[in-house]
């Protein structure tokens, strides 16, 4: 029997709707624009992003990745709507607020969309962790979170405005990414560099040092070490250059 997917498209801004828990789970760690569709017959939200070729990719995972959003009908429907310009695209969540104890449980909060990411420290007990997982704890974190130090995050690395040394190392490593990198395109490489520069939009001296680190690696490390597994050598060079004040 043919399965029929009834899809409702969010055409207004994401803020106009209360995001479901399934949607929150799927966009909580996104770092790229996304769109949403809704399978009314199942009450499931599907979150979509685009790959390097511009094709739609579902971000469904966990209980939402069991085949519903990945089904051919759901993908075809979303692709058709996108081709017609009917999908509303939203910027990735911005976690620029924080709440809690970093040694215990700590929340990064996107106040605009009402989303929190829960992180655990090394000194937390099982009882405390379970308490932090409760919906009311997350709601309190969202309500009481305060602005955090400006940061950028990609590839598992985080650079904060208050940590110039870390930003310099990350700028250097970004500059060192090879032209044939299979996971980071040239556009993404430049986007990451621009995001690091934006950290210091009001600090010309620090921004100039970020540029120096990026350009050094672009000239001296990029496409030079094909056997540098996972970029370990380049990271070590960037680290030493930053620590020694060469940037």
C-alpha positions, 0 to 999 in steps of 0.5 A: 500500500502506498504511503502518503505524507501530508506536509505542512510548510512553515511559511512564516518565521520560526519565531511565530511558532512554538518549536516542537521537541522533535524540531528542537532536537534536530536543530540544537546543534546545527551551524547552517540554515535550515527549513522545516516541514511537518508530516501532519498524519504523524505529527512529526517535524522534519528539519532540512539543510543543504549539502555542498551541492545544494541538495536537501538533507534531512537532519532527523536523528534518534527517534526522528531518523527511523525512516519517516523524514528519510522516506522517498515521499518526504524527501521528494515533497520537500525538494519540490517545495524548495524548487518552487521557493515555498520552503522558508529558510531560517538561520542556524540557532545562535547560542549567545546566552548561558546559565548554570555551573560549568563544573556541574550542569551548564546550558547554552541558550538561544533565547530567540528560539527558546532552545537550550543545549545541556552540557555536563561538567566533571563534578556532577553527580548522577542525581544532579544530572537527572535533575538538570535533564528535567523540562522545568530545569531547561525552562528556568535556564532559558528564562534566566540565561545571561549573555555569554562571551561571543564565540564561533564554533565549527568542526568541534572547535570553539573560539571565544572572543575572550580567548584570542590565542584560541582564535588565532590557532583556529584561524591558522588551521582554517587557513591551512585546509587543503584545496581538495578537502572533501569535507570543507569547501572553499566557500565554507573555509572562507565563511569560517575565516569571516566568522573568526574576523567577526569576533573582533569587529570592534578590535582592529588589532586582534582582527589583524592578528587573525588575518595574519594567522589565516594568511600565514597558513594559506601560504605556508601550510596549505596543500603542502603536507598530503600525509598530515593525517587529520592535520595534526602537524599543521595544528601543532605548527599553528599552536606553536606560532600562536604561543610564541607570538608570531601572529 
